[in-house]
Amino acid sequence: MTAAIFGLGPLELLIILIVIIVLFLPKQLPKIVKRLSESINAVRDMTDKDLDKQEEEKKKEQKTEDRPPSS
């Protein structure tokens, strides 16, 4: 048995949420989508930079391991 809020199941709550979005947010929806896409792009950029940094560190470690010990 699923939990119900105000006697409504999850499907009914989802339908109500969709109706609210369609009725009250059509003007703000493009702004919301734009902000969401900007946030996703910012997260991607940060992860790409982090991955690049990790690759550079691995390359530096490999170079130092490949060097013969100095006399």
Secondary structure, DSSP 8 states (H G I E B T S, - for coil): ----BTTB-HHHHHHHHHHHHHHH-TTTHHHHHHHHHHHHHHHHHHHHHHHHHHHHHHHHHHHHHHS----
